[in-house]
Amino acid sequence: MEEYYKEDLAFIHDVGFNDYALKSAPGILEILAQHNIREGLLVDLGCGSGLSTQEFTKAGYDVLGIDISKSMIALARARVPNAEFRIGSLFEAEIPPCNAVTSIGECLNYQFDAKSDRQTLSHLFYRIYHALNPGGVFIFDIAEPGQITQGITKGFSEGEDWIVLVEKQENQQQNILTRRIITFRTVGEHYRRDDEIHYSNLK
């Protein structure tokens, strides 16, 4: 299976695109408090580099983070050593009994394997429902069609030692968003290039 969010893109995503994870965590904690869920196990599907996980553990939750990217999990383990992390597809991962499940950052849209279709998503929801303890909650987001109205959009971002170029195109017949990502990261006196293509099924 092709690897996604490899070392350089995982690093760039962690240092350059961490706003969403950091800004969403307080809202998630507020929802949990509204449902009187203030402790116990929280399963974070698509946990990435552990930015949200860190906030959840600070708030007193036990956290199991699951992500398909080995590099993301390595960053998460270094950031939050007191949480548990597993490498794997969120569509196949075992979800233990828990008080809450989160999946933030359009993780449920990603087509990182052939199993990420509508039927598999429905089965995931079924498994989450049966894993949640009475009164438990599932907090998630999903991207919808209409991300790119026409043609191809191109953009780039840069940091002190990295550059990322992103090309996006939406197939409006199939509701598939394609992201072509090129990264350049400083290694010694040179830039190292890597390329990834990500597909998202817009629900």
RAJOJO-V475725 format. One record per residue. RES is the residue in one small letter. PSI is psi in radians with two decimals (NA if undefined). Layout:
RES_PSI / RES_PSI
//
This chain:
m_2.41 / e_2.52 / e_2.42 / y_2.70 / y_1.04 / k_-3.10 / e_-0.89 / d_-0.76 / l_-0.64 / a_-0.77 / f_-0.83 / i_-0.74 / h_-0.66 / d_-0.78 / v_-0.45 / g_-0.27 / f_0.82 / n_-0.03 / d_-0.77 / y_-0.80 / a_-0.75 / l_-0.66 / k_-0.44 / s_-0.44 / a_-0.81 / p_-0.67 / g_-0.67 / i_-0.77 / l_-0.61 / e_-0.74 / i_-0.75 / l_-0.74 / a_-0.66 / q_-0.51 / h_0.23 / n_0.60 / i_1.76 / r_0.03 / e_-3.11 / g_-3.00 / l_2.29 / l_2.22 / v_2.12 / d_1.76 / l_2.19 / g_0.85 / c_-0.26 / g_-2.39 / s_0.20 / g_0.28 / l_-0.84 / s_-0.69 / t_-0.73 / q_-0.74 / e_-0.64 / f_-0.73 / t_-0.63 / k_-0.57 / a_-0.07 / g_0.11 / y_2.63 / d_2.33 / v_2.34 / l_2.03 / g_2.36 / i_2.29 / d_2.61 / i_-0.28 / s_2.11 / k_-0.68 / s_-0.69 / m_-0.76 / i_-0.64 / a_-0.74 / l_-0.72 / a_-0.74 / r_-0.63 / a_-0.62 / r_-0.70 / v_1.32 / p_-0.32 / n_0.10 / a_2.85 / e_2.41 / f_2.51 / r_2.51 / i_2.23 / g_2.89 / s_2.33 / l_-0.31 / f_-0.25 / e_-0.26 / a_2.49 / e_2.27 / i_1.92 / p_2.89 / p_2.33 / c_2.96 / n_-0.37 / a_2.63 / v_2.34 / t_2.62 / s_1.64 / i_2.49 / g_0.51 / e_0.47 / c_-0.61 / l_-0.24 / n_-0.44 / y_2.44 / q_1.25 / f_-0.14 / d_2.92 / a_-0.22 / k_-0.16 / s_1.16 / d_-3.13 / r_-0.68 / q_-0.72 / t_-0.65 / l_-0.74 / s_-0.69 / h_-0.64 / l_-0.79 / f_-0.69 / y_-0.79 / r_-0.68 / i_-0.76 / y_-0.75 / h_-0.31 / a_-0.47 / l_2.34 / n_2.78 / p_2.27 / g_-0.03 / g_2.83 / v_2.67 / f_2.05 / i_2.12 / f_2.91 / d_2.73 / i_2.36 / a_2.47 / e_2.88 / p_2.73 / g_0.26 / q_-0.76 / i_2.02 / t_-0.64 / q_2.65 / g_-2.67 / i_2.36 / t_2.50 / k_2.49 / g_2.92 / f_2.73 / s_2.73 / e_2.64 / g_-2.91 / e_-0.66 / d_0.49 / w_2.74 / i_2.45 / v_2.30 / l_2.32 / v_2.24 / e_2.21 / k_2.45 / q_2.38 / e_2.19 / n_1.83 / q_-0.27 / q_-0.72 / q_-0.11 / n_0.79 / i_2.21 / l_2.20 / t_2.24 / r_2.11 / r_2.09 / i_2.19 / i_2.20 / t_2.55 / f_2.19 / r_2.38 / t_2.21 / v_1.82 / g_-2.14 / e_0.15 / h_2.84 / y_2.37 / r_2.25 / r_2.52 / d_2.68 / d_2.46 / e_2.64 / i_2.18 / h_2.39 / y_2.37 / s_2.32 / n_1.87 / l_2.12 / k_NA
//
